[in-house]
Amino acid sequence: MAGGLLDVKGLHANVEETEILRGVDLTVKAGEVHAIMGLNGAGKSTLASVIMGHPDYEITGGSVHYDGQDLTELEVHERARAGLFLSFQYPHAIPGVQVGTFLRKSVAAVRGEAPKARAFRQELKAAMDVLNMDRSFLSRYVNDGFSGGEKKRLEILQMLLLQPRMALLDETDSGLDIDALKAVAQGINSLPKESGVLLITHYNRLLELVVPDVVHVMIDGRIVQSGGPELAQRLEADGYEWLMPTTA
C-alpha cells in the first residue's frame, strides 16, 4: 500500500444505482494540501462524501485507506474520531441550538469526553481570534439566518477546534466576499503542519491564499490531470475544454 495519510485507489461509487465515481486514484500525504477542481457534476463532492462515509453512496469498487486503515470498516463517527473532518458545501441550520453548545458537544463527541470548561473557553477564544469572529456569535442558533460567509466561518471554527489530521473541505470558498475568504484561508493555514487537506473548489482565488502542493482536475468521475498551482491558473484562464475527452 502507498504511504499516504489518505490513499484512494481505483474508487468507484454509485448513488441510487447511478455511477458517479469511475476509478479515482488519489494519495494525500501528511502535511500536503491537495485541491480538486472540475465542472459541476464531475464527482468532487461525491468523493468527499464517500471518504467520510455518507450512507447515500455505495462503493462498488476500489479502496479508501486512511492512515493505513480501511475506511470502509469504520462508521461515520468513528472516522471523525480517527481525525477526519468534512465541511459541507451547504451547511444546515439547527434552530434552537446555540453555536457555543454545538461546538462543545462536537468536540466532546470527537474526543470521547467533554472538554474542561476553562480549557475549552481558551481554545474557543484562540480559534475565534484566528477567524476574526465576535463572541456574540456563540449565542446565535447554528446557521439560522446566517449569511453564506458566516456559515463557512462556523465550519472552519469547528475544524480548528477539532484539529483533524485530514480535512475535507467542500467548496468552503463558495459565495464568500474577500474578507470572509481571507478569514477562511487563515483558518485553513492555521491547521497543524502535519494535517492533510483536500480542498474542493471552482476558483483559483482561494488557492492564491492556501497554496496547494497538488492540483487535480476531475472530469466525469475521474481525475484526468494533476499538477502544481500553475494548473489552477491555467484553468482560470482557459477553462476545461482542453481537458474534455474527444469523440471520434
Sine and cosine of phi, psi and omega as CSV:
sin_phi,cos_phi,sin_psi,cos_psi,sin_omega,cos_omega
0.00,0.00,0.58,-0.81,0.03,-1.00
-0.91,0.41,0.37,-0.93,-0.14,-0.99
-1.00,-0.09,0.51,0.86,-0.01,-1.00
-0.99,0.15,0.32,-0.95,0.15,-0.99
-0.92,0.39,-0.66,0.75,0.08,-1.00
-0.84,-0.54,0.83,-0.56,0.01,-1.00
-0.82,-0.57,0.91,-0.42,0.04,-1.00
-0.92,-0.39,0.83,-0.55,-0.08,-1.00
-0.79,-0.61,0.87,-0.49,0.10,-0.99
0.79,0.61,0.63,0.77,-0.15,-0.99
-0.97,0.24,0.82,-0.58,0.13,-0.99
-0.88,-0.48,0.66,-0.75,0.01,-1.00
-0.50,-0.86,0.55,-0.83,0.00,-1.00
-0.88,-0.47,0.41,-0.91,0.25,-0.97
-0.75,-0.66,0.83,-0.55,-0.05,-1.00
0.76,0.65,0.73,0.69,0.08,-1.00
0.93,0.36,0.13,0.99,0.10,-1.00
-0.99,-0.17,0.83,-0.56,-0.02,-1.00
-0.96,0.26,0.81,-0.59,0.01,-1.00
-0.95,-0.33,-0.75,0.66,0.04,-1.00
-0.99,-0.13,0.75,-0.66,-0.15,-0.99
-0.82,-0.58,0.69,0.72,0.04,-1.00
0.96,-0.27,0.92,0.40,-0.04,-1.00
-1.00,-0.06,0.76,-0.65,0.10,-1.00
-0.88,-0.48,0.80,-0.60,-0.08,-1.00
-0.38,-0.93,0.73,-0.68,0.09,-1.00
-0.77,-0.64,0.84,-0.54,0.06,-1.00
-0.91,-0.42,0.88,-0.47,0.02,-1.00
-1.00,0.06,0.36,-0.93,0.05,-1.00
-0.83,0.56,0.73,-0.68,0.02,-1.00
1.00,0.04,-0.05,1.00,-0.02,-1.00
-0.99,-0.10,0.53,-0.85,0.15,-0.99
-0.93,-0.37,0.86,-0.52,0.05,-1.00
-0.90,-0.43,0.68,-0.74,0.07,-1.00
-0.92,-0.39,0.65,-0.76,0.10,-1.00
-0.89,-0.46,0.82,-0.58,0.01,-1.00
-0.85,-0.53,0.33,-0.94,0.00,-1.00
0.30,-0.95,0.25,-0.97,0.01,-1.00
-0.92,0.39,0.32,-0.95,0.11,-0.99
-0.84,0.54,0.67,-0.74,0.03,-1.00
1.00,0.09,0.11,0.99,-0.03,-1.00
-0.97,0.24,-0.34,0.94,0.00,-1.00
0.93,-0.38,0.15,0.99,-0.07,-1.00
-0.90,0.44,-0.79,0.61,-0.01,-1.00
-0.92,0.38,-0.57,0.82,0.06,-1.00
-0.87,0.49,-0.67,0.74,0.01,-1.00
-0.86,0.52,-0.74,0.68,0.01,-1.00
-0.88,0.47,-0.67,0.74,-0.02,-1.00
-0.91,0.41,-0.64,0.77,0.01,-1.00
-0.91,0.41,-0.67,0.74,0.01,-1.00
-0.88,0.48,-0.62,0.79,-0.04,-1.00
-0.99,0.15,-0.24,0.97,0.08,-1.00
1.00,-0.10,0.47,0.88,0.01,-1.00
-0.86,0.51,0.78,-0.62,-0.10,-0.99
-0.93,0.37,-0.27,0.96,-0.01,-1.00
-0.97,0.26,-0.21,0.98,-0.08,-1.00
-0.94,-0.34,0.68,-0.74,-0.02,-1.00
-0.91,-0.41,0.84,-0.55,0.09,-1.00
-0.98,0.21,0.83,-0.56,-0.03,-1.00
-0.93,-0.36,-0.08,1.00,0.02,-1.00
-0.09,-1.00,0.38,-0.92,0.02,-1.00
1.00,0.09,-0.22,-0.98,-0.09,-1.00
-0.53,-0.85,0.40,-0.92,0.11,-0.99
-0.73,-0.68,0.89,-0.46,0.04,-1.00
-0.88,-0.48,0.63,-0.78,0.04,-1.00
-0.79,-0.61,0.87,-0.50,-0.02,-1.00
0.80,0.59,0.61,0.79,0.05,-1.00
0.99,0.11,-0.04,1.00,-0.03,-1.00
-0.96,-0.29,0.63,-0.78,0.06,-1.00
-0.93,0.37,0.92,-0.39,-0.05,-1.00
-0.92,0.39,-0.43,0.90,-0.05,-1.00
-0.92,0.40,-0.23,0.97,0.04,-1.00
-1.00,0.10,-0.13,0.99,-0.11,-0.99
-0.94,-0.35,0.63,-0.78,0.15,-0.99
-0.96,0.27,0.22,-0.98,-0.06,-1.00
-0.85,0.53,-0.72,0.70,-0.04,-1.00
-0.92,0.39,-0.49,0.87,0.06,-1.00
-0.94,0.33,-0.58,0.82,0.07,-1.00
-0.91,0.42,-0.65,0.76,0.03,-1.00
-0.89,0.46,-0.69,0.72,0.01,-1.00
-0.92,0.40,-0.45,0.89,0.02,-1.00
-0.98,0.21,-0.17,0.99,0.07,-1.00
0.91,-0.41,0.21,0.98,0.08,-1.00
-1.00,-0.03,0.61,-0.79,0.03,-1.00
-0.66,-0.75,0.70,-0.71,0.04,-1.00
-0.84,-0.54,0.84,-0.55,0.16,-0.99
-1.00,-0.07,0.68,-0.73,-0.10,-1.00
-1.00,0.05,0.55,-0.84,0.08,-1.00
-0.91,0.41,-0.61,0.79,0.00,-1.00
-0.79,-0.62,1.00,0.08,-0.03,-1.00
-0.88,0.47,0.64,-0.77,-0.03,-1.00
-1.00,0.04,0.51,-0.86,0.11,-0.99
-0.99,0.14,0.55,-0.83,0.07,-1.00
-0.78,-0.63,0.99,0.15,-0.02,-1.00
-0.86,0.52,0.65,-0.76,0.04,-1.00
1.00,-0.03,-0.19,0.98,0.02,-1.00
-0.94,-0.34,0.89,-0.46,-0.03,-1.00
-0.96,0.29,0.52,-0.85,-0.04,-1.00
-0.85,0.53,-0.70,0.72,-0.01,-1.00
-0.87,0.50,-0.69,0.73,0.02,-1.00
-0.91,0.41,-0.69,0.72,0.01,-1.00
-0.86,0.51,-0.70,0.71,-0.03,-1.00
-0.92,0.40,-0.67,0.74,-0.02,-1.00
-0.91,0.42,-0.65,0.76,0.02,-1.00
-0.94,0.35,-0.56,0.83,0.06,-1.00
-0.89,0.46,-0.72,0.70,0.01,-1.00
-0.90,0.44,-0.67,0.75,0.00,-1.00
-0.90,0.44,-0.64,0.77,-0.03,-1.00
-0.91,0.41,-0.63,0.78,-0.03,-1.00
-0.98,0.22,-0.64,0.77,-0.03,-1.00
-0.99,0.17,-0.31,0.95,0.00,-1.00
1.00,0.03,0.01,1.00,0.05,-1.00
-0.36,-0.93,0.45,-0.89,-0.01,-1.00
-0.95,0.31,0.70,-0.71,0.03,-1.00
-0.94,0.33,0.48,-0.88,0.09,-1.00
-0.89,0.46,0.66,-0.75,-0.14,-0.99
-0.84,0.54,-0.73,0.68,-0.05,-1.00
-0.92,0.40,-0.70,0.71,0.00,-1.00
-0.90,0.44,-0.63,0.78,-0.01,-1.00
-0.92,0.39,-0.64,0.77,0.04,-1.00
-0.87,0.49,-0.63,0.77,0.02,-1.00
-0.92,0.39,-0.69,0.73,0.06,-1.00
-0.87,0.49,-0.70,0.71,-0.04,-1.00
-0.90,0.44,-0.69,0.72,0.01,-1.00
-0.88,0.47,-0.68,0.73,-0.01,-1.00
-0.89,0.45,-0.68,0.73,-0.01,-1.00
-0.93,0.37,-0.64,0.77,0.01,-1.00
-0.93,0.37,-0.54,0.84,0.05,-1.00
-0.90,0.43,-0.63,0.78,0.02,-1.00
-0.86,0.51,-0.61,0.79,-0.09,-1.00
-0.99,-0.12,0.06,1.00,0.00,-1.00
0.87,0.50,0.69,0.72,-0.07,-1.00
-0.97,-0.26,0.66,-0.75,0.01,-1.00
-0.99,0.16,0.55,-0.84,-0.04,-1.00
-0.89,0.46,-0.42,0.91,0.01,-1.00
-0.88,0.48,-0.36,0.93,0.03,-1.00
-0.84,0.55,-0.53,0.85,-0.12,-0.99
-0.93,0.36,-0.40,0.92,-0.03,-1.00
-1.00,0.01,-0.11,0.99,0.02,-1.00
-0.99,0.16,0.33,-0.94,0.04,-1.00
-0.99,0.14,0.60,-0.80,-0.16,-0.99
-0.83,0.56,0.92,-0.39,0.07,-1.00
0.87,0.50,0.15,0.99,-0.03,-1.00
-0.99,0.15,0.96,-0.29,-0.05,-1.00
0.98,0.21,0.20,0.98,-0.01,-1.00
-0.96,0.28,0.54,-0.84,0.19,-0.98
-0.96,0.27,0.21,-0.98,0.03,-1.00
-0.85,0.52,-0.66,0.75,0.01,-1.00
-0.91,0.42,-0.63,0.77,0.02,-1.00
-0.91,0.42,-0.63,0.77,0.03,-1.00
-0.88,0.47,-0.69,0.73,-0.04,-1.00
-0.95,0.32,-0.57,0.82,0.06,-1.00
-0.90,0.43,-0.63,0.78,0.03,-1.00
-0.89,0.45,-0.65,0.76,0.03,-1.00
-0.87,0.49,-0.70,0.72,-0.02,-1.00
-0.94,0.34,-0.58,0.82,0.08,-1.00
-0.87,0.49,-0.72,0.69,0.05,-1.00
-0.87,0.49,-0.67,0.74,0.01,-1.00
-0.87,0.50,-0.69,0.72,-0.02,-1.00
-0.90,0.43,-0.57,0.82,0.03,-1.00
-0.95,0.30,-0.57,0.82,-0.04,-1.00
-0.99,0.15,-0.38,0.92,0.03,-1.00
0.77,0.64,0.87,0.50,-0.07,-1.00
-0.94,0.35,0.43,-0.90,0.12,-0.99
-0.99,0.14,-0.41,0.91,0.01,-1.00
-0.64,-0.77,0.92,-0.38,-0.03,-1.00
-0.97,-0.25,0.81,-0.59,0.06,-1.00
-0.95,-0.30,0.93,-0.37,-0.13,-0.99
-0.90,-0.43,0.95,-0.30,-0.12,-0.99
-1.00,-0.09,0.98,-0.20,0.03,-1.00
0.77,0.63,0.74,0.67,0.01,-1.00
-0.88,0.47,-0.39,0.92,-0.03,-1.00
-1.00,-0.03,-0.02,1.00,-0.09,-1.00
-0.89,0.45,0.82,-0.57,0.09,-1.00
0.97,0.25,0.22,0.97,-0.06,-1.00
-1.00,0.01,0.62,-0.78,0.18,-0.98
-0.98,0.19,0.10,-1.00,-0.16,-0.99
-0.90,0.44,-0.60,0.80,0.00,-1.00
-0.93,0.38,-0.69,0.72,0.02,-1.00
-0.91,0.41,-0.62,0.78,0.02,-1.00
-0.88,0.48,-0.69,0.72,0.02,-1.00
-0.89,0.45,-0.63,0.78,0.01,-1.00
-0.91,0.41,-0.70,0.72,0.02,-1.00
-0.89,0.46,-0.69,0.73,0.02,-1.00
-0.88,0.47,-0.65,0.76,0.04,-1.00
-0.87,0.49,-0.64,0.77,0.04,-1.00
-0.90,0.44,-0.71,0.71,0.01,-1.00
-0.89,0.46,-0.68,0.73,-0.01,-1.00
-0.94,0.34,-0.23,0.97,0.01,-1.00
-1.00,0.03,-0.07,1.00,0.07,-1.00
-0.89,0.46,0.43,-0.90,0.07,-1.00
-0.82,0.58,0.57,-0.82,-0.07,-1.00
-0.89,0.46,-0.38,0.93,0.00,-1.00
-1.00,0.05,-0.04,1.00,0.02,-1.00
-0.97,0.25,0.55,-0.83,0.16,-0.99
-0.99,-0.10,0.52,-0.86,-0.01,-1.00
-0.72,-0.69,0.74,-0.68,0.13,-0.99
-0.88,-0.48,0.95,-0.31,-0.05,-1.00
-0.99,-0.16,0.83,-0.56,0.12,-0.99
-0.98,-0.22,0.85,-0.53,-0.07,-1.00
-0.47,-0.88,0.38,-0.92,0.10,-1.00
-0.98,-0.18,-0.23,0.97,-0.23,-0.97
-0.80,-0.60,0.58,-0.82,0.01,-1.00
-0.96,0.27,-0.31,0.95,-0.12,-0.99
-0.88,0.48,-0.60,0.80,0.06,-1.00
-0.92,0.39,-0.59,0.81,-0.05,-1.00
-0.96,0.27,-0.16,0.99,0.15,-0.99
-0.99,0.16,-0.35,0.94,0.00,-1.00
-0.97,-0.22,-0.53,0.85,0.10,-0.99
-0.89,-0.46,1.00,-0.08,-0.15,-0.99
-0.97,0.24,0.87,-0.50,-0.04,-1.00
-0.99,0.16,0.49,-0.87,0.15,-0.99
-0.97,0.23,-0.60,0.80,-0.03,-1.00
-0.64,-0.76,0.66,-0.75,0.12,-0.99
-0.91,-0.42,0.76,-0.65,0.04,-1.00
-0.90,-0.43,0.55,-0.84,0.10,-0.99
-0.92,-0.39,0.82,-0.58,0.03,-1.00
-0.95,-0.31,0.78,-0.62,0.06,-1.00
-0.70,-0.71,0.78,-0.63,0.09,-1.00
0.79,0.61,0.70,0.71,0.13,-0.99
0.99,0.17,0.18,0.98,0.01,-1.00
-0.69,-0.72,0.47,-0.88,0.18,-0.98
-1.00,0.08,0.89,-0.46,-0.12,-0.99
-0.96,-0.28,-0.24,0.97,-0.02,-1.00
-0.40,-0.92,0.63,-0.78,0.08,-1.00
-0.69,-0.72,0.51,-0.86,0.00,-1.00
-0.13,-0.99,-0.25,-0.97,0.02,-1.00
-1.00,0.02,-0.20,-0.98,-0.01,-1.00
-0.84,0.55,-0.43,0.90,0.00,-1.00
-0.91,0.42,-0.40,0.92,0.05,-1.00
-0.91,0.40,-0.67,0.75,0.05,-1.00
-0.90,0.45,-0.60,0.80,0.02,-1.00
-0.91,0.42,-0.63,0.78,0.02,-1.00
-0.93,0.38,-0.64,0.77,0.03,-1.00
-0.88,0.47,-0.62,0.78,0.03,-1.00
-0.88,0.47,-0.60,0.80,-0.06,-1.00
-1.00,0.10,-0.64,0.76,-0.18,-0.98
-0.92,-0.39,-0.12,0.99,-0.05,-1.00
0.96,0.29,-0.39,-0.92,-0.12,-0.99
-0.94,-0.35,-0.08,1.00,-0.14,-0.99
-0.85,0.53,-0.60,0.80,-0.04,-1.00
-0.93,0.38,-0.24,0.97,0.01,-1.00
-0.97,-0.25,-0.09,1.00,-0.06,-1.00
-0.95,0.30,0.62,-0.78,0.01,-1.00
-0.89,0.45,0.60,-0.80,0.00,-1.00
-0.99,-0.13,0.51,-0.86,0.03,-1.00
-0.94,-0.33,0.59,-0.80,-0.02,-1.00
-0.94,0.33,0.00,0.00,0.00,0.00
